[in-house]
Amino acid sequence: MADPCDLLECYLVGGAVRDALLKEPAGDRDWVVIGASPKEMIERGFRPVGKDFPVFLHPVSGDEYALARRERKTGPGYTGFATDSGPDVTLEEDLSRRDLTMNAIAQDAKGDLIDPFGGAQDLSNGVLRHVSGAFVEDPLRVLRVARFAARYRRRGFEVAPETLDLMCEISASGELASLVPERIWQETCRALGEPDPSDFIRVLQRCGALIHVFPEIAALEDVPQSAEYHPEGDAFVHTLMVLDAAAEISQNTEVRFAALVHDLGKARTPAEEWPRHIKHERRGVAVVNEFCDRLRVPTGYRDLAVLVTREHLLMHRLQELRPETILKLLNRLDGFRRPERVALFVSACQADAVGRGDGAIGDYPTEQLLKGYLNAANGIDISDLADSALDGRARKKVLEQRRIEAISAVRQHSRESG
């Protein structure tokens, strides 16, 4: 069977080329096709999948093949473009519409690079640089550049000053308001999975986008905290340190999201109460829910974030709590049915505990203590009541009392051995 790419002018583009130059594991392989028509692609066996412009799947490899296209700005936002995928569109025209020079490199069948915008040099120098002035036409690129900063921070990459200037221009233009919640969340979730997700927030702050995209996080700037517990500074600095700690502790993006939003309530503490933030965890639950409603955050992320926001102070004081309070905490965490969520909760709380001062990741003794309480309470057996006359409510009360006694025993042992 002949290769459907035979006699087509195809180039590997985008992330696959970039990652190969960085010697990183290859991800999806995307191709651009020059001089072909949709009819020709279908006749060769490619399956059309693109809605807004012609994109096709290779019938064997499943790789994406897009017809080269040029774009023209026709309206606000990242969707306000008219595209032309005619056979006269050149490779350089297609590459010129991309966001960053490192994503505007193509490779031909021989392995030679076509790099009209100096992307390979920018990769070598650790620079995130826009391809052209058309960068400002797509507000989503502000979030994409911030995400790439979070990905490549450890490689020493920095946003080019002139690119940051264009990002500031987009932020000031009001174009960010055109971004739909789903796209903001998509970029945010991907950024949370990067090695240094706090850089995503820092770059958005530097270009003036944070106040527009995440006003709840921007509101933490310059909100003072007690120096006794937070020598690192204001609530915004603390939040980014917690996010950094979460990135070291867990690969789970739900944990990292919970770390990012756990202290949003501090922005709503009345100024006359500063630097104390009494009941900030209660205020925070409302803010987190507003945040999640606005960006249509998935339920799993919201649920963990609310739990961490509401309960993290109790977790830090676990050694002081009465057995009855500990059982109530385990029930609110749904720990007996979903012990895996307890583990995520603990990771986020640990990030909060160490995300202060010098940010050193140390031991978190309450982690093992909470697990001990859960295991003890979860091991309680009430099968001896099978033949009793007690109704369901009474049996539940017996189970609760036995769990309290089991927790109390673990608590006593912990104190004696500590």
Beta strands, then each sheet from edge to edge (+ up, - down):
strand 1: 9-13
strand 2: 30-34
strand 3: 47-48
strand 4: 55-57
strand 5: 64-67
strand 6: 70-73
strand 7: 81-84
strand 8: 106-107
strand 9: 113-114
strand 10: 127-128
strand 11: 158-159
sheet 1: 3+ 4- 5+ 2+ 1- 8+ 9-
sheet 2: 6+ 7-
sheet 3: 10+ 11+
end
